[in-house]
Amino acid sequence: MRSVRRSIVAVLAVASLALPAAASAADTYLALKGGVWAPTASDGISSINGAFSSSKFPTSGDVELAYGATLGIIGAQISAGYMWSSQTVTAGSTTGTAKVSAIPFSVVGQLRLPIFFIQPYLEAGIGGFANFASTSEPGGTTSATKVSFMVIGGAGVDFILGPILLGAEARYNYITDQTFDWGTMKLSGVTITANVGYVF
């Protein structure tokens, strides 16, 4: 009998920890994310005919707007934003610059662990990556648009302070290669953002 009572007390104690978060479980929020995008492919840009190959695109910026909802340990989020980077490539005596100007858009599902006002989470989802790429070299400038499939995996933590959301997030974005007339871009990489939002 004592062991049963102890078990009941233990269950109630765990439930009491989750109740503050569960009470506001049906929250929706709008959040602004800002941080860095670090492409990871070692051959981030290469020409079709193999005339040149370069190192990965340098770390640059990522800004996104997200709308999400939480329901206990489950969360969902849609987002879209703007990412950019550029790479200077030298082939013999010729130097050119390749620029990435992209709009990522995604939908993710989240597994959350609400502990009072702290909500760490894991997430996975899919989306697209619309790249308005351009190159410039002594012979002229070219531009083209490609849309790639994107798969997302990540983790983060939100601090819910009344109507204010503060958080941090890290994601790996797998982006299918984009092939243009002048070459191929490999843009998969990591984004790390700080997030601020409004809960309503």
URQUIZI-V212784 format. One record per residue. RES is the residue in one small letter. SS is DSSP state (@ for helix, = for strand, . for the rest). PHI is phi as a letter, one per 30 degrees, with the letter a starting at -180 (none if undefined). Layout:
res = (RES/RES)
ss = (SS/SS)
phi = (PHI/PHI)
//
This chain:
res = (m/r/s/v/r/r/s/i/v/a/v/l/a/v/a/s/l/a/l/p/a/a/a/s/a/a/d/t/y/l/a/l/k/g/g/v/w/a/p/t/a/s/d/g/i/s/s/i/n/g/a/f/s/s/s/k/f/p/t/s/g/d/v/e/l/a/y/g/a/t/l/g/i/i/g/a/q/i/s/a/g/y/m/w/s/s/q/t/v/t/a/g/s/t/t/g/t/a/k/v/s/a/i/p/f/s/v/v/g/q/l/r/l/p/i/f/f/i/q/p/y/l/e/a/g/i/g/g/f/a/n/f/a/s/t/s/e/p/g/g/t/t/s/a/t/k/v/s/f/m/v/i/g/g/a/g/v/d/f/i/l/g/p/i/l/l/g/a/e/a/r/y/n/y/i/t/d/q/t/f/d/w/g/t/m/k/l/s/g/v/t/i/t/a/n/v/g/y/v/f)
ss = (./@/@/@/@/@/@/@/@/@/@/@/@/@/@/@/@/@/@/@/@/@/@/././././=/=/=/=/=/=/=/=/=/=/=/=/./././././=/=/././././././=/././././././=/=/=/=/=/=/=/=/=/=/=/=/././=/=/=/=/=/=/=/=/=/=/=/=/=/=/=/=/=/=/././=/=/=/=/=/=/=/=/=/=/=/=/=/=/=/=/=/=/=/=/=/=/././=/=/=/=/=/=/=/=/=/=/=/=/=/=/=/=/=/=/=/=/././=/=/=/=/=/=/=/=/=/=/=/=/=/=/=/=/=/=/=/=/=/=/././=/=/=/=/=/=/=/=/=/=/=/=/././=/=/=/././=/=/=/./././=/=/=/=/=/=/=/=/=/=/=/.)
phi = (none/d/d/d/d/d/d/d/d/d/d/d/d/d/d/d/d/d/d/e/d/d/d/c/d/d/d/c/a/b/b/c/c/b/l/c/b/c/d/c/d/d/c/d/b/a/d/d/d/i/d/a/b/b/d/d/d/d/d/b/c/b/b/b/c/b/b/b/b/b/b/i/d/c/b/b/a/c/a/a/a/b/b/b/a/b/b/c/c/c/b/i/c/c/c/b/b/c/c/c/b/b/c/d/b/a/b/b/c/b/c/c/b/d/b/h/c/c/b/d/a/c/b/a/a/b/a/b/b/c/c/c/d/b/b/b/a/e/d/k/b/b/b/a/b/b/c/c/d/b/c/b/b/a/a/a/b/c/c/c/c/i/d/c/c/b/a/b/b/b/b/c/c/d/b/d/e/c/c/c/e/c/l/c/c/c/c/e/l/c/c/b/b/c/b/b/a/b/c/b)
//
